[in-house]
């Protein structure tokens, strides 16, 4: 039985029950009428007055007709009203069926009086918006991941094919160096993908940690890389105790500063690392960036206009910040470069 049929039978049954109750009340009222012969008000009126029994019989007969009429009205009217009431649900069901086939571009958009159906419709539309955005992001992620993972292997295969075709004229040390660099790039991509997958599939225990100490631990290796690239790193670190994971926050600082070093103007550029209670700001010099483009940097495999890196650094940073219930604000500097501001919940350091 469909919901519409059940509602129709419910409406009709309610009317029949209500009519039956009224008929019983009338029958009981007439039952208490004194049982004596009725006489006409005008003695010259030849039409005899009905007796109580005749009135009861007529009441029962008319009540039966009325109940039958109410049943018919309840079935017809209930079927119509149930259809009107369930029409929004049918639209929601149709949208759900379309979504189950993979079509996520349809929206219900119910209008009219606010009720449970419009609330359900708005909630379903919002869910479709999030699903469509997620599927599009994962589709781009899968396409970019397959491309990025295929590129290093294709490059290595090309170098090996060339070396195999002409082994006598190969600079073996240079070939080994290039193969090692390309292989390391593939390893970096795989490790970043595994880190993202691990963050998406496990809970992280957050404890009070000193972000300043974590930053000081991460900076020596980063400043060495910056020095080799001719970039200066300036730091201003105040005490900052936050709720977090020491390992993940170390990765966060490393990725942010490393991104600022590698996406810079080259020799003569600078990186500024500023830490205040609950906030880490990393600012660098670099090319002019489109503010609309900056918003896509946290997507996996997003790259700047020069295509540097494998595009997973800021995506991993964004996921770490989300795990720590913090916020990430990326702003394109007017003179060029990027400012990344990370805000994390503060805590009290345990003794």
BELSUL-V852119 format. One record per residue. SS is DSSP state (hx for helix, st for strand, lp for the rest). PHI is phi in radians with two decimals (999 if undefined). Layout:
BEGIN
SS;PHI
SS;PHI
END
This chain:
BEGIN
lp;999
lp;-1.31
hx;-1.10
hx;-1.11
hx;-1.18
hx;-1.11
hx;-1.13
hx;-1.06
hx;-1.13
hx;-1.16
hx;-1.06
hx;-1.10
hx;-1.10
hx;-1.13
hx;-1.14
hx;-1.13
hx;-1.11
hx;-1.09
hx;-1.11
hx;-1.11
hx;-1.11
hx;-1.10
hx;-1.12
hx;-1.12
hx;-1.12
hx;-1.07
hx;-1.09
hx;-1.19
hx;-1.07
hx;-1.23
hx;-1.17
lp;-1.60
lp;-1.21
lp;-0.96
lp;-1.62
lp;-2.35
lp;-1.12
lp;-1.50
lp;-2.11
lp;-1.21
lp;-1.15
lp;-1.85
lp;-1.00
lp;-1.42
lp;-1.35
lp;-1.36
lp;-1.27
lp;-1.23
lp;-1.35
lp;-1.20
lp;-1.47
hx;-1.12
hx;-1.09
hx;-1.12
hx;-1.12
hx;-1.10
hx;-1.07
hx;-1.15
hx;-1.09
hx;-1.11
hx;-1.14
hx;-1.17
hx;-1.12
hx;-1.12
hx;-1.08
hx;-1.12
hx;-1.14
hx;-1.09
hx;-1.12
hx;-1.11
hx;-1.11
hx;-1.13
hx;-1.08
hx;-1.12
hx;-1.20
hx;-1.20
hx;-1.15
hx;-1.13
hx;-1.09
hx;-1.20
hx;-1.14
hx;-1.09
hx;-1.09
hx;-1.12
hx;-1.22
hx;-1.60
hx;-1.03
hx;-1.05
hx;-1.14
hx;-1.13
hx;-1.16
hx;-1.14
hx;-1.10
hx;-1.09
hx;-1.15
hx;-1.14
hx;-1.13
hx;-1.14
hx;-1.15
hx;-1.16
lp;-1.55
lp;1.79
lp;-1.53
lp;-1.88
lp;-1.59
lp;-1.53
lp;-2.19
lp;-1.35
lp;1.07
lp;-1.14
lp;-2.11
lp;1.96
lp;-1.14
lp;-1.24
lp;-2.61
hx;-1.10
hx;-1.23
hx;-1.17
hx;-1.10
hx;-1.12
hx;-1.10
hx;-1.11
hx;-1.11
hx;-1.16
hx;-1.10
hx;-1.12
hx;-1.11
hx;-1.12
hx;-1.05
hx;-1.17
hx;-1.12
hx;-1.11
hx;-1.11
hx;-1.17
hx;-1.13
hx;-1.12
hx;-1.14
hx;-1.18
hx;-1.15
hx;-1.12
hx;-1.05
hx;-1.12
hx;-1.14
hx;-1.19
hx;-1.11
hx;-1.09
hx;-1.19
hx;-1.14
hx;-1.31
hx;-1.36
hx;-1.06
hx;-1.04
hx;-1.18
hx;-1.14
hx;-1.13
hx;-1.12
hx;-1.10
hx;-1.12
hx;-1.11
hx;-1.21
hx;-1.12
hx;-1.12
hx;-1.14
hx;-1.22
hx;-1.26
lp;-2.43
hx;-1.20
hx;-1.34
hx;-2.00
lp;-1.90
lp;-1.52
hx;-1.04
hx;-1.03
hx;-1.17
hx;-1.10
hx;-1.10
hx;-1.10
hx;-1.16
hx;-1.12
hx;-1.14
hx;-1.12
hx;-1.16
hx;-1.13
hx;-1.13
hx;-1.10
hx;-1.10
hx;-1.11
hx;-1.07
hx;-1.11
hx;-1.11
hx;-1.12
hx;-1.16
hx;-1.09
hx;-1.15
hx;-1.14
hx;-1.09
hx;-1.12
hx;-1.14
hx;-1.18
hx;-1.37
lp;-2.16
lp;-2.62
lp;-1.48
lp;-1.98
lp;-1.40
lp;-1.87
st;-2.25
st;-1.11
st;-2.33
st;-1.57
hx;-1.19
hx;-1.12
hx;-1.15
hx;-1.12
hx;-1.14
hx;-1.13
hx;-1.22
hx;-1.43
hx;-1.21
hx;-0.96
hx;-1.13
hx;-1.22
hx;-1.17
hx;-1.14
hx;-1.13
hx;-1.16
hx;-1.09
hx;-1.15
lp;-1.61
lp;1.33
lp;-2.02
st;-1.61
st;-2.07
st;-1.90
st;-2.20
st;-2.35
st;-2.02
lp;-1.77
lp;-1.10
lp;-2.60
st;-1.79
st;-2.25
st;-1.49
st;-3.02
lp;-1.83
hx;-1.06
hx;-1.15
hx;-1.20
hx;-1.19
hx;-1.08
hx;-1.12
hx;-1.08
hx;-1.09
hx;-1.06
hx;-1.15
hx;-1.12
hx;-1.22
hx;-1.09
hx;-1.09
hx;-1.17
hx;-1.33
hx;-1.33
lp;-1.83
lp;-2.20
lp;-1.50
lp;1.71
lp;-0.93
lp;1.69
lp;-1.36
st;-2.53
st;-2.33
st;-2.01
st;-1.96
st;-2.13
st;-2.12
st;-2.14
lp;-0.94
lp;1.46
st;-2.51
st;-2.06
st;-2.13
st;-2.10
st;-2.19
st;-2.37
lp;-1.48
lp;2.99
lp;-1.21
lp;-1.16
lp;-2.05
lp;-1.37
hx;-0.95
hx;-1.18
hx;-1.27
hx;-1.04
lp;-1.13
lp;-1.61
lp;-1.15
lp;-1.46
lp;-1.36
lp;-1.01
lp;1.22
lp;-1.25
lp;-2.27
lp;-1.39
lp;-1.15
lp;-1.64
lp;1.22
lp;-1.33
lp;1.33
lp;-1.73
lp;1.36
lp;-1.97
hx;-1.07
hx;-1.26
hx;-1.11
hx;-1.19
hx;-1.04
hx;-1.08
hx;-1.21
hx;-1.10
hx;-1.12
hx;-1.08
hx;-1.10
lp;-1.56
lp;1.02
lp;-1.92
st;-2.30
st;-2.18
st;-2.13
st;-1.82
st;-2.30
st;-1.34
lp;-1.27
lp;-1.03
lp;-1.59
lp;2.02
lp;1.66
st;-2.39
st;-2.06
st;-1.94
st;-1.97
st;-1.92
st;-1.99
lp;-2.21
lp;-1.09
st;-1.43
lp;-2.64
lp;-1.78
lp;-1.24
lp;-1.29
lp;-1.30
END
